[in-house]
């Protein structure tokens, strides 16, 4: 009886090892565009000047397109 129980438990453990687990799944996250790196929001006041977030964009520099990251600028 003990032998049959041990074989049954071993078979269940082997079967459970073959089942893929969702926790072990590979996750891939692809983000396209400029992420909002701002810390104050889309705009904020500083010493009476209103600063706006300018999103990142591609620009031509020395015959190559380069990514200009987003930044705050006073308007």
C-alpha positions as semicolon CSV with decimal commas, in nm:
position;residue;x (nm);y (nm);z (nm)
1;X;0,000;0,000;0,000
2;X;0,280;0,241;0,088
3;X;0,451;0,159;-0,240
4;X;0,139;0,247;-0,443
5;X;0,095;0,574;-0,252
6;X;0,460;0,668;-0,310
7;X;0,433;0,591;-0,681
8;X;0,111;0,793;-0,705
9;X;0,267;1,095;-0,528
10;X;0,579;1,072;-0,747
11;X;0,362;1,061;-1,061
12;X;0,162;1,364;-0,947
13;X;0,478;1,558;-0,871
14;X;0,622;1,479;-1,215
15;X;0,297;1,576;-1,385
16;X;0,288;1,902;-1,190
17;X;0,643;1,983;-1,294
18;X;0,549;1,957;-1,663
19;X;0,264;2,209;-1,640
20;X;0,384;2,560;-1,727
21;X;0,331;2,812;-1,452
22;X;0,215;3,164;-1,522
23;X;0,458;3,303;-1,264
24;X;0,749;3,169;-1,470
25;X;0,622;3,322;-1,794
26;X;0,842;3,567;-1,979
27;X;0,712;3,923;-1,991
28;X;0,808;4,168;-2,261
29;X;0,706;4,532;-2,235
30;X;0,758;4,760;-2,534
31;X;0,685;5,129;-2,493
32;X;0,673;5,352;-2,800
33;X;0,684;5,728;-2,770
34;X;0,801;5,972;-2,510
35;X;0,721;5,865;-2,158
36;X;0,618;6,151;-1,927
37;X;0,938;6,192;-1,728
38;X;0,806;6,511;-1,577
39;X;0,786;6,535;-1,200
40;X;0,553;6,837;-1,168
41;X;0,290;6,745;-1,427
42;X;0,236;6,900;-1,770
43;X;0,306;7,248;-1,629
44;X;0,397;7,421;-1,302
45;X;0,472;7,765;-1,160
46;X;0,823;7,859;-1,044
47;X;0,909;8,215;-0,932
48;X;0,619;8,362;-1,129
49;X;0,709;8,177;-1,451
50;X;0,490;7,901;-1,591
51;X;0,699;7,605;-1,714
52;X;0,548;7,365;-1,972
53;X;0,651;7,011;-2,055
54;X;0,781;6,981;-2,411
55;X;0,755;6,616;-2,526
56;X;1,049;6,441;-2,690
57;X;1,084;6,431;-3,066
58;X;1,318;6,330;-3,347
59;X;1,535;6,599;-3,504
60;X;1,811;6,615;-3,766
61;X;2,159;6,669;-3,621
62;X;2,469;6,638;-3,844
63;X;2,281;6,447;-4,116
64;X;2,135;6,195;-3,866
65;X;1,804;6,172;-3,691
66;X;1,845;6,178;-3,314
67;X;1,596;6,161;-3,028
68;X;1,558;6,484;-2,830
69;X;1,423;6,391;-2,485
70;X;1,136;6,582;-2,329
71;X;1,209;6,879;-2,104
72;X;1,050;7,174;-1,929
73;X;1,061;7,516;-2,097
74;X;0,922;7,856;-2,000
75;X;0,673;8,006;-2,245
